[in-house]
Amino acid sequence: MKQIVLIASAALFFLTAPGSKAENWPCWRGPRGDGSSLETSVPVRWSDTDNVLWKTAISGKGHSSPIVWGDRIFVTTAISGGGDETFRSGLYGDVD
């Protein structure tokens, strides 16, 4: 239950993040599934300070693409419920 509360708290933070009206990014590789965007005048370079409006630490193991919808950003993270912090890849965590 603690993990759900933590994830929900992180999601709530991102739901209130300010943004501009831009093309939604509903899934990995974007709205057309090819990684392209119809937006113009977007940054093409980033650093720890250049073209960064905000950033925050997120607990757990991130392994998904963020979703951008309107002025909201959705992210996911994996937090071990059993104290085992080892990430196991594969559909059922059975791949070493």
C-alpha positions as CSV (number, residue, x, y, z in Angstrom):
1,M,0.0,0.0,0.0
2,K,2.9,2.4,0.8
3,Q,4.2,1.9,-2.8
4,I,0.8,2.9,-4.3
5,V,0.7,6.1,-2.1
6,L,4.3,6.9,-3.1
7,I,3.6,6.5,-6.8
8,A,0.3,8.4,-6.5
9,S,2.1,11.2,-4.7
10,A,4.8,11.4,-7.5
11,A,2.1,11.3,-10.1
12,L,0.2,14.1,-8.4
13,F,3.3,16.3,-8.5
14,F,3.7,15.7,-12.2
15,L,0.0,16.3,-12.8
16,T,0.3,19.9,-11.5
17,A,3.5,20.7,-13.5
18,P,3.1,23.7,-15.8
19,G,3.3,23.3,-19.5
20,S,2.4,24.8,-22.8
21,K,-0.2,23.7,-25.3
22,A,1.7,21.3,-27.5
23,E,1.1,18.0,-29.2
24,N,0.2,15.2,-26.8
25,W,2.7,12.3,-26.4
26,P,0.4,9.5,-25.4
27,C,2.8,6.5,-25.6
28,W,6.3,5.4,-26.3
29,R,7.6,6.8,-29.6
30,G,4.8,9.4,-29.6
31,P,1.4,9.8,-31.3
32,R,2.4,8.3,-34.6
33,G,4.5,5.5,-33.1
34,D,7.6,6.7,-35.0
35,G,9.2,9.1,-32.5
36,S,8.4,12.2,-34.6
37,S,6.6,15.3,-33.5
38,L,4.8,18.0,-35.4
39,E,6.0,20.6,-33.0
40,T,8.4,23.3,-34.2
41,S,10.9,25.4,-32.3
42,V,11.6,22.7,-29.7
43,P,15.0,22.3,-28.0
44,V,17.3,19.7,-29.5
45,R,20.0,19.9,-26.8
46,W,19.9,19.5,-23.0
47,S,22.3,19.7,-20.1
48,D,21.8,19.8,-16.3
49,T,20.8,23.4,-16.7
50,D,20.1,24.3,-20.4
51,N,16.5,23.8,-21.6
52,V,15.4,22.4,-18.3
53,L,12.4,24.0,-16.6
54,W,12.3,21.7,-13.6
55,K,13.4,18.3,-12.4
56,T,12.8,16.0,-9.4
57,A,14.1,12.7,-8.1
58,I,11.7,9.8,-8.4
59,S,12.1,6.7,-6.2
60,G,12.3,3.2,-7.7
61,K,13.4,2.0,-11.0
62,G,12.1,3.9,-14.0
63,H,11.7,1.9,-17.1
64,S,9.0,3.5,-19.2
65,S,8.4,6.5,-21.4
66,P,6.7,9.5,-19.9
67,I,3.2,10.4,-21.2
68,V,2.4,14.0,-21.9
69,W,-1.2,15.0,-22.2
70,G,-2.1,18.6,-22.3
71,D,-0.4,20.2,-19.3
72,R,0.1,16.9,-17.5
73,I,3.0,14.5,-17.4
74,F,2.6,10.9,-16.2
75,V,5.5,8.7,-15.2
76,T,5.8,5.2,-13.7
77,T,8.3,3.6,-11.4
78,A,8.8,0.2,-10.0
79,I,9.3,-0.1,-6.2
80,S,10.0,-3.5,-4.7
81,G,7.5,-4.5,-2.1
82,G,9.6,-7.2,-0.6
83,G,12.8,-5.3,0.1
84,D,14.6,-6.8,-2.9
85,E,15.8,-3.8,-5.0
86,T,17.1,-5.9,-7.9
87,F,15.3,-5.1,-11.1
88,R,14.5,-8.3,-13.1
89,S,13.7,-7.7,-16.8
90,G,11.5,-9.8,-19.0
91,L,7.7,-10.1,-19.1
92,Y,7.6,-12.1,-15.8
93,G,10.9,-11.1,-14.3
94,D,12.4,-14.4,-15.4
95,V,15.2,-13.1,-17.6
96,D,18.7,-12.6,-16.1
